Amino acid sequence: MRLFRFTVLFILLLATHAALAQTPRDADDFYNRGLERQSQGDPDGALADYDEAIKRDPHLHDAYNNRANIRLQKGDTDGALADYTKAIETKPSDFMGYYNRGVVYLNASKYDEAVADFDAAIRLNPRLSMLYNNRGNAKEAKNDLDGALADYNRALEIEPKSAYALNNRGSLYQRRGQIDAALADLSLAVEVSPKFAEAFYNRGGARRSKGDDRGAVEDYSKAIELTPDNPDIYFNRGITYQSLGDIDKALADFDRAIVLNPSASDDYTQRGLLRVAKKDTTGALADFDKAIELNAADALAYFNRGMLREGQGKRDAAITDYTQAIAINPSLATAYANRGILRLQKGDEKLAEQDMAQAIRLDPSLKASLDTYLRKMKEYNAKIRGQ
């Protein structure tokens, strides 16, 4: 299952300094016109006004914050960080600059910097739930699960029905294998916020962990209804349909996931497996080839292509694929087992025995079947050689 997405809240600072003048003359006038343009969906005009406001008053704290928000929306992360930093310098007593910069760091996977900024924001405003929620996100990303849980708990102490904190704590509980606790949090999250697609998505994952595949499909379907362009939801619903044996619906979901995100290699690998089940070997081979083209380190794509080629009687090509899968993932026991079987069929008993021994070391449950196969094939090979 794919990783859950963390919820990140972002504050857009909109503070009017004075009445809006017909023709802007000073920094506050340009700032206020920037607010108006921003609210009317004119980010470029707002950006120009904030530039002028800052030019006229380099200490205009709110202008830096709002200009940073626009820069971030336009993809200028470095410019946004510079502005948030300037907002902090001009007014270090305002938690908002720290908070907003922390969100940018979090989205940029700079988790230490994000935690430091959220720490500063919390010192200045210790009663705001979202600060703890997002610091929890950063700590969880750092694999500090205890620290993250403490932050989510604190967020919920302040705001007991925060759907965001409930969703994140529920996801963390699931990550720790505490599925009942996860379901309780995620169910409350969707009750509090019935249009919260992420919470439905995450509860679908928790239900799958409990073996409730039909309940998971219901949740994934609701999440798709709310956010129809998220490929991850289709992927996970497809996996769930596959578990339920509904191959056609699973294929439809993987088709849609690939349309939405054509660069995800594991979507092609999963669809390839379904095409094998539908006896569409041409389509399956094309999917495994595409998965490998997109991700040359996809061991399962090589393994599954090897199985397909083995089924087509292409032993040498299959051995090549199993060898590549093993090079990428040396703990893939079935790749050793399958390569060993093919080597035995080719009469290379020494290498076959080495492969089978390694497969058994990695997965002792394979011993009985591989020992039996090895014995029978050695007897067969000896008989052939004796003729």
Buried (B, 14 or more C-beta within 10 A) or exposed (E): EBEBBBBBBBBEBEEEBEEBEEEBEEBBBBBBBBBBBBEEEBBEBBBBBBBBBBEBBEEBBBBBBBBBBBBBBEEBBEBBBBBBBBBBEBBEEBBBBBBBBBBBBBBEEBBEBBBBBBBBBBEBBEEBBBBBBBBBBBBBBBEBBEBBBBBBEBBBEBBEEBBBBBBBBBBBBBBEEBBEBBBBBBBBBBEBBEEBBBBBBBBBBBBBBEEBBEBBBBBBBBBBEBBEEBBBBBBBBBBBBBBBEBBEBBBBBBBBBBEBBEEBBBBBBBBBBBBBBEEBBEBBBBBBBBBBEBBEEBBBBBBBBBBBBBEEEBBEBBBBBBBBBBEBBEEBBBBBBBBBBBBBBBEBBEBBBBBBBBBBEBBEEBBEEBEEBBEEBBEEBEEEEEE
